[in-house]
């Protein structure tokens, strides 16, 4: 099973870095190996405690780089997504799968230079969500 390099942000602002091989958007939990592939601490992570799961290229990234705040050229038949988190962070991205029966939504960042390969945003951590410029009523989709 492929291993994903991730950084998770919980709703209280805590950040953990590691790898996972069992994250699925439909499952309410997954396992995080702290520190990466050869880490020795494994934590069970409940999705509903999270703000988002960031699937990253590297754990360090470029802290001075600010991701694009808007949309670049749309990569094919995808939908534009603008998400505003409860903490005020705004993320722009694209998705081709929208399933409000899941706990969140996966997007590919709009900025091709982002350190994030994809982001799973937990619906309960969002204060606003727009898809193709239309607001989504988050109260109707929250579990």
Secondary structure in CASP SS format (residue, H / E / C, confidence):
PFRMAT SS
TARGET T0000
AUTHOR 0000-0000-0000
METHOD secondary structure of the structure
MODEL  1
X C 1.00
X C 1.00
X C 1.00
X E 1.00
X E 1.00
X E 1.00
X E 1.00
X E 1.00
X E 1.00
X E 1.00
X C 1.00
X C 1.00
X C 1.00
X C 1.00
X E 1.00
X E 1.00
X E 1.00
X E 1.00
X E 1.00
X E 1.00
X C 1.00
X C 1.00
X C 1.00
X C 1.00
X C 1.00
X C 1.00
X C 1.00
X C 1.00
X E 1.00
X E 1.00
X E 1.00
X E 1.00
X E 1.00
X E 1.00
X C 1.00
X C 1.00
X C 1.00
X C 1.00
X C 1.00
X C 1.00
X E 1.00
X E 1.00
X E 1.00
X E 1.00
X E 1.00
X E 1.00
X H 1.00
X H 1.00
X H 1.00
X E 1.00
X E 1.00
X E 1.00
X E 1.00
X E 1.00
X E 1.00
X E 1.00
X C 1.00
X C 1.00
X C 1.00
X C 1.00
X C 1.00
X C 1.00
X C 1.00
X C 1.00
X C 1.00
X C 1.00
X C 1.00
X C 1.00
X C 1.00
X C 1.00
X C 1.00
X C 1.00
X C 1.00
X C 1.00
X C 1.00
X C 1.00
X C 1.00
X C 1.00
X E 1.00
X E 1.00
X E 1.00
X E 1.00
X E 1.00
X E 1.00
X E 1.00
X C 1.00
X C 1.00
X C 1.00
X C 1.00
X E 1.00
X E 1.00
X E 1.00
X E 1.00
X E 1.00
X E 1.00
X C 1.00
X C 1.00
X C 1.00
X C 1.00
X C 1.00
X C 1.00
X C 1.00
X C 1.00
X E 1.00
X E 1.00
X E 1.00
X E 1.00
X E 1.00
X E 1.00
X C 1.00
X C 1.00
X C 1.00
X C 1.00
X C 1.00
X C 1.00
X E 1.00
X E 1.00
X E 1.00
X E 1.00
X E 1.00
X E 1.00
X E 1.00
X H 1.00
X H 1.00
X H 1.00
X E 1.00
X E 1.00
X E 1.00
X E 1.00
X E 1.00
X E 1.00
X C 1.00
X C 1.00
X E 1.00
X E 1.00
X C 1.00
X C 1.00
X H 1.00
X H 1.00
X H 1.00
X H 1.00
X C 1.00
X C 1.00
END
